[in-house]
C-alpha cells in the first residue's frame, strides 16, 4: 500500500514494513510504501494483489483470511451495489496499524 510518510510515522510504520489496514468489517495485511504526494488521509493499494501470478512465479495469499491483502474484506456486504456488484473501494474508511515485531 502507498501511504503518506506522516501517516506511517503516526502509526509507527516505516517504508517496507508489513502493516494492517482495518475497520469494523475486517483486516488485511499489506507492505507499506511511502509516498509524500498522497493526502495523509488516503491509502492507495493495488486491487487483486492477493492473487497468484504463475507467469511471475508469485504465490497467492488466502483471499478470506486476515493475512490476505484482499481489500474486499474491508467492505460490508450491505455497501456493495446490488445491481452492478460494484464495491466502494475508494470511499471505505480504515485505520493503519503497525504489525507487531517479534
GUFI-660145 format. One line per field, with one value per residue (C-alpha): x, y, z; residue in one letter. Coordinates in nm, 2 decimals. Example, Ala and Ser with C-alpha at 12.3 -4.5 7.8 and 13.67 -1.06 7.14 Angstrom:
// GUFI-660145
px: (1.23|1.37) $
py: (-0.45|-0.11) $
pz: (0.78|0.71) $
res: (a|s) $
END
This chain:
// GUFI-660145
px: (0.00|0.11|0.07|0.19|0.51|0.33|0.05|0.30|0.51|0.20|0.12|0.47|0.51|0.83|0.86|0.89|0.72|0.42|0.12|-0.26|-0.55|-0.85|-1.21|-1.52|-1.56|-1.21|-0.84|-0.58|-0.20|0.00|0.35|0.39|0.54|0.58|0.45|0.46|0.24|-0.07|-0.30|-0.23|-0.58|-0.55|-0.42|-0.37|-0.34|-0.34|-0.66|-0.62|-0.27|-0.36|-0.39|-0.11|0.07|0.24|0.40|0.60|0.63|0.45|0.25|-0.11|-0.25|-0.56|-0.83|-1.05|-0.81|-0.66|-0.32|-0.47|-0.44|-0.80|-0.95|-1.30|-1.26|-1.29|-1.63|-1.96|-2.19|-2.46|-2.23|-2.20|-2.42|-2.70|-2.73|-2.37|-2.19|-1.96|-1.76|-1.68|-1.31|-1.24|-1.48|-1.41|-1.27|-0.99|-0.71|-0.34|-0.20|0.17|0.24|0.40|0.76|0.86) $
py: (0.00|0.36|0.59|0.94|0.94|1.14|0.88|0.60|0.77|0.83|0.46|0.35|0.21|0.25|0.21|-0.17|-0.27|-0.50|-0.34|-0.38|-0.18|-0.25|-0.13|-0.28|-0.53|-0.68|-0.66|-0.70|-0.71|-0.51|-0.38|-0.01|0.21|0.58|0.84|1.21|1.31|1.13|1.31|1.20|1.05|0.84|0.48|0.35|-0.02|-0.23|-0.44|-0.81|-0.82|-1.14|-1.34|-1.57|-1.50|-1.81|-1.60|-1.41|-1.71|-1.52|-1.72|-1.62|-1.54|-1.69|-1.45|-1.46|-1.46|-1.17|-1.23|-1.16|-0.84|-0.88|-0.53|-0.67|-0.79|-0.42|-0.38|-0.46|-0.67|-0.40|-0.15|-0.35|-0.22|-0.47|-0.41|-0.39|-0.56|-0.26|-0.24|0.11|0.07|0.45|0.55|0.30|0.42|0.23|0.27|0.18|-0.04|-0.14|-0.51|-0.61|-0.72|-1.04) $
pz: (0.00|-0.06|0.23|0.32|0.54|0.82|0.83|0.85|1.12|1.33|1.32|1.38|1.03|0.81|0.44|0.36|0.68|0.68|0.84|0.87|0.73|0.94|1.01|1.17|0.88|0.85|0.85|0.57|0.57|0.32|0.27|0.33|0.06|0.14|-0.10|0.00|-0.29|-0.13|0.10|0.46|0.49|0.18|0.14|-0.21|-0.26|-0.58|-0.62|-0.67|-0.52|-0.32|-0.64|-0.75|-1.08|-1.22|-1.50|-1.24|-1.00|-0.73|-0.48|-0.38|-0.04|0.12|0.00|0.30|0.59|0.79|0.64|0.30|0.10|-0.03|0.01|-0.02|0.34|0.44|0.27|0.43|0.21|0.26|0.09|-0.24|-0.52|-0.56|-0.94|-1.06|-0.78|-0.77|-0.45|-0.29|-0.25|-0.29|-0.01|0.26|0.59|0.76|1.00|0.97|1.23|1.26|1.27|1.60|1.55|1.73) $
res: (x|x|x|x|x|x|x|x|x|x|x|x|x|x|x|x|x|x|x|x|x|x|x|x|x|x|x|x|x|x|x|x|x|x|x|x|x|x|x|x|x|x|x|x|x|x|x|x|x|x|x|x|x|x|x|x|x|x|x|x|x|x|x|x|x|x|x|x|x|x|x|x|x|x|x|x|x|x|x|x|x|x|x|x|x|x|x|x|x|x|x|x|x|x|x|x|x|x|x|x|x|x) $
END
